[in-house]
Amino acid sequence: MVCYNYGMLSFTLRQLQVFEKVASHLNYSRAAEELYLSQPAVSMQIKQLEGHIGLPLFEQMGKKIFLTEAGRELFHYSRSISQQLAEMEALFDEMKGLGQGKLTLSVVNTANYFTPQLLAKFCQQHPNINVILQVANRDAVLKQLADNSTDLAIMGRPPEGVDVSAESFLENPLVVIAAPDHPLARLKRVKFAQLAQEKFLSREPGSGTRSAMERIFAQHHIQPRISMEMETNEAIKQAVQAGMGLGILSQHSIELELETRRLVVLNVEHFPLLRHWFVVHRSAKRLSSAALAFKNFLLAGTVSTKRQK
């Protein structure tokens, strides 16, 4: 057990790790799940840490917990300590070479349709690297980048006004999808103006797909009729199949539905919208050998994931 003792202040590294998880989620149960501990064990670690510091770190209001002023200060320092420990671990990994190491990768939901194939080929080349894959919506991935809780991120639109390195490695065409029996599916060519009368099932505001959709409609001075917002591509695909409207999704996310003829791609003018997938990390981050190897693997274009038909 690693114990830090500064004058009267004494705590363990484990207590800091437990605190950081609880502070990140503001939830004891979720922290316990991620740490593979019981909730009473997590509560005990927090109580011991509060006893060492002499100040409460959390306050409860109703069923929710919040950080106190002392908790917010400790959260700031605990993240800094975690970052330094991660950099130390990365340095040791480099000294050992790529025989072993750890890669933490965050991807937006849509990218998860092809990321497992990328990782499978990468891990064939580096079988002893431990990969942690985090799949979330765009806002969550951006938070993971901001918190320095991930090595690399894969997303369709890098954040603006943030000091990050972003490089494209794969095309990401967005297409208009419909049920096979939709009236527009019978047309060889659909004019963009015809979309003005159609209902759309859309991702949540802020997602890369939603932003691209809003830009193309704004360019044609048309307000899209969004009948429903959904947080997953799977929900959109199911709703489009049920005839509830049209959708705009990455072609990478609909290959199975196209093969089984449960969905069709409409031949709409100005589509597909050609975007790109980017590998992103904080500019100042010192990438481990494993993270650098995976980034170079993506940029080298050694993996064939462009399966457009």
C-alpha positions in Angstrom: 0.0 0.0 0.0 1.4 3.4 -1.0 0.9 6.0 1.7 1.5 9.7 1.4 2.3 11.6 4.6 2.7 15.4 4.5 2.8 16.7 8.0 -0.6 15.8 9.5 -2.1 14.9 6.1 -1.9 11.2 5.5 -3.7 9.2 2.8 -3.2 6.2 0.5 -3.1 6.2 -3.3 -6.0 3.8 -3.3 -8.1 6.3 -1.4 -7.3 8.9 -4.0 -8.3 6.5 -6.8 -11.6 5.7 -5.1 -12.3 9.4 -4.5 -11.6 10.3 -8.1 -14.0 7.7 -9.4 -16.8 8.8 -7.0 -16.1 12.5 -7.9 -16.2 11.7 -11.6 -19.6 10.0 -11.5 -21.0 11.6 -8.3 -22.3 8.2 -7.7 -21.0 5.6 -5.2 -22.6 2.6 -7.0 -21.0 3.4 -10.4 -17.6 4.0 -8.8 -17.9 0.6 -7.0 -18.7 -1.1 -10.2 -15.7 0.3 -12.1 -13.4 -0.4 -9.2 -14.7 -3.9 -8.6 -15.5 -3.1 -5.0 -18.6 -3.2 -2.9 -20.4 0.0 -2.2 -19.7 -0.2 1.6 -15.9 -0.6 0.8 -16.0 2.6 -1.4 -17.9 4.5 1.4 -15.3 3.4 3.9 -12.4 4.6 1.8 -14.1 8.0 1.4 -14.7 8.3 5.1 -11.1 7.4 5.9 -9.9 10.0 3.4 -12.2 12.7 4.9 -10.8 11.7 8.3 -7.2 12.2 7.1 -8.0 15.6 5.5 -10.3 16.8 8.3 -12.9 18.2 5.9 -16.1 16.7 4.2 -15.5 16.0 0.5 -19.1 15.3 -0.5 -22.5 16.6 0.6 -25.8 14.9 -0.1 -29.0 16.6 -1.2 -31.9 14.3 -1.6 -30.6 11.2 -3.5 -27.8 13.1 -5.2 -24.3 13.8 -3.9 -22.2 16.9 -4.8 -18.6 17.9 -4.2 -17.9 20.3 -1.4 -15.3 23.1 -1.9 -12.6 20.8 -0.4 -13.8 18.0 -2.7 -13.5 20.2 -5.8 -9.9 21.1 -4.8 -9.0 17.5 -4.1 -10.5 16.4 -7.4 -8.3 18.9 -9.2 -5.1 17.6 -7.5 -6.1 13.9 -7.8 -6.5 14.1 -11.5 -3.1 15.8 -11.8 -1.6 13.0 -9.7 -3.3 10.3 -11.9 -2.0 12.0 -15.0 1.6 12.0 -13.7 1.3 8.3 -12.7 -0.1 7.4 -16.1 2.9 9.2 -17.7 5.3 7.4 -15.5 3.6 4.1 -16.5 3.9 5.1 -20.2 7.6 5.8 -19.7 8.2 2.4 -18.2 6.2 0.8 -21.1 8.5 2.6 -23.6 11.5 1.4 -21.7 10.2 -2.2 -22.0 9.3 -1.8 -25.6 6.0 -2.8 -27.2 6.1 -6.3 -25.8 3.6 -5.0 -23.3 1.7 -1.8 -22.5 -1.8 -0.3 -22.2 -3.9 1.7 -24.6 -7.0 3.6 -23.6 -9.2 4.4 -26.6 -12.4 6.5 -26.6 -14.7 6.4 -29.7 -18.0 8.0 -30.5 -20.9 5.6 -31.0 -20.8 5.5 -34.8 -17.1 4.8 -34.9 -17.7 1.6 -32.9 -19.1 0.0 -36.1 -15.5 -0.3 -37.5 -13.2 0.2 -34.5 -13.3 -3.4 -33.3 -11.9 -4.5 -36.7 -9.1 -2.0 -36.4 -8.3 -3.2 -33.0 -8.4 -6.8 -34.0 -5.7 -6.3 -36.6 -3.6 -4.0 -34.4 -3.7 -6.6 -31.5 -2.6 -9.3 -33.9 0.6 -7.3 -34.4 0.9 -6.4 -30.7 -0.8 -9.3 -28.8 0.5 -8.2 -25.3 -0.9 -4.7 -25.4 -3.9 -4.3 -23.0 -6.6 -2.2 -24.8 -9.4 -0.4 -22.9 -12.2 0.7 -25.3 -14.6 3.3 -24.2 -17.7 3.9 -26.4 -19.8 7.0 -25.7 -21.5 9.9 -27.3 -19.6 12.9 -28.6 -20.0 15.0 -25.4 -18.7 12.1 -23.2 -15.7 11.5 -25.4 -14.9 15.2 -25.3 -15.0 15.1 -21.5 -12.7 12.2 -21.5 -10.2 14.1 -23.6 -10.6 17.2 -21.3 -10.1 15.0 -18.2 -7.1 13.3 -19.8 -8.8 10.0 -19.0 -8.1 8.6 -22.5 -5.0 8.3 -24.7 -6.6 8.6 -28.0 -10.1 9.4 -29.3 -11.8 8.6 -32.6 -14.5 11.0 -33.8 -15.9 12.6 -36.9 -15.5 16.3 -36.0 -12.5 17.4 -33.8 -13.4 20.0 -31.1 -12.8 23.6 -31.9 -11.0 26.0 -29.6 -9.3 23.1 -27.7 -5.6 22.4 -27.8 -5.7 19.0 -29.5 -3.9 17.2 -32.3 -6.4 15.8 -34.8 -5.5 13.8 -38.0 -7.9 12.2 -40.5 -7.4 8.6 -41.4 -10.6 7.4 -43.0 -13.5 8.7 -45.1 -16.9 8.9 -43.4 -19.7 9.3 -46.0 -23.1 10.4 -44.6 -26.1 9.1 -46.5 -29.9 9.5 -46.5 -31.6 6.2 -45.5 -35.2 5.1 -45.9 -37.3 2.0 -45.6 -37.4 0.0 -48.9 -41.1 0.8 -49.4 -40.7 4.5 -48.9 -42.1 6.5 -51.9 -38.7 8.2 -52.5 -37.0 4.8 -52.7 -38.6 4.4 -56.1 -37.0 7.4 -57.5 -33.6 7.2 -59.4 -32.7 10.7 -58.3 -34.1 12.7 -55.4 -33.8 16.5 -55.5 -32.7 18.1 -52.2 -35.8 20.3 -52.1 -38.0 17.2 -51.9 -36.5 16.5 -48.4 -38.3 19.6 -47.0 -41.6 17.7 -46.8 -40.1 14.6 -45.2 -39.9 13.7 -41.5 -36.4 12.9 -40.1 -35.2 10.8 -37.2 -32.1 12.5 -35.9 -29.3 12.1 -33.4 -29.2 14.4 -30.4 -28.1 18.1 -30.8 -24.3 18.4 -30.6 -23.5 15.0 -32.3 -21.3 15.1 -35.4 -24.0 13.6 -37.6 -26.7 16.1 -36.4 -24.3 19.1 -36.9 -23.5 18.0 -40.5 -27.2 17.5 -41.2 -28.0 21.0 -39.9 -25.3 22.6 -42.0 -26.4 21.0 -45.3 -30.0 22.0 -44.8 -29.0 25.5 -43.8 -27.0 25.8 -47.0 -30.2 25.1 -48.9 -32.3 27.4 -46.7 -34.5 24.5 -45.6 -35.5 23.8 -42.0 -35.5 20.0 -41.5 -38.6 18.4 -40.0 -37.1 16.5 -37.1 -39.9 14.4 -35.7 -37.9 12.5 -33.1 -34.4 12.8 -31.6 -32.5 9.6 -30.6 -29.2 9.0 -28.8 -28.2 5.9 -30.8 -27.8 5.0 -34.4 -29.5 1.6 -33.7 -32.7 3.4 -32.6 -32.7 5.6 -35.7 -32.3 2.5 -38.0 -35.1 0.7 -36.3 -37.4 3.7 -36.5 -36.6 4.2 -40.2 -37.2 0.5 -40.9 -40.6 1.0 -39.2 -41.5 3.7 -41.7 -41.4 6.6 -39.2 -39.3 8.8 -41.4 -35.9 9.2 -43.0 -32.5 9.3 -41.4 -29.0 10.6 -42.1 -26.2 8.2 -40.9 -22.7 7.2 -41.6 -22.6 4.5 -44.3 -20.3 2.6 -42.0 -23.2 2.1 -39.6 -25.7 0.6 -42.0 -23.8 -2.1 -44.0 -25.6 -5.0 -42.5 -29.0 -3.4 -43.1 -28.1 -2.7 -46.7 -27.0 -6.3 -47.2 -30.2 -7.7 -45.8 -32.3 -5.1 -47.7 -33.9 -3.7 -44.5 -32.8 -0.2 -45.5 -32.0 1.6 -48.7 -29.8 4.6 -49.4 -31.6 7.3 -51.3 -29.8 8.9 -54.3 -30.2 12.5 -53.1 -28.4 15.3 -54.8 -25.4 16.7 -52.8 -25.2 13.3 -51.0 -23.2 11.5 -49.7 -21.8 14.2 -47.4 -18.1 13.3 -47.4 -16.6 13.7 -44.0 -13.6 12.0 -42.3 -12.8 10.1 -39.2 -10.1 11.7 -37.0 -7.7 10.3 -34.4 -7.5 12.9 -31.7 -5.4 13.5 -28.5 -4.4 16.4 -26.3 -1.5 18.3 -27.9 0.5 18.3 -24.8 -0.1 14.6 -24.0 3.0 12.4 -24.0 1.8 9.3 -25.9 2.8 5.9 -24.6 4.5 3.5 -27.0 1.2 1.6 -27.3 -0.8 4.8 -28.1 1.7 6.1 -30.6 1.9 2.7 -32.3 -1.9 2.6 -32.7 -2.0 6.2 -34.0 0.7 5.4 -36.6 -1.2 2.2 -37.4 -4.3 4.3 -38.3 -2.4 6.9 -40.2 -0.5 4.4 -42.2 -3.8 3.2 -43.8 -2.9 -0.4 -43.3 -6.4 -1.4 -42.4 -9.1 -1.6 -45.1 -12.3 -0.3 -43.6 -13.6 1.6 -46.6 -16.3 -0.9 -47.6 -18.6 1.4 -49.5 -20.8 -0.2 -52.2 
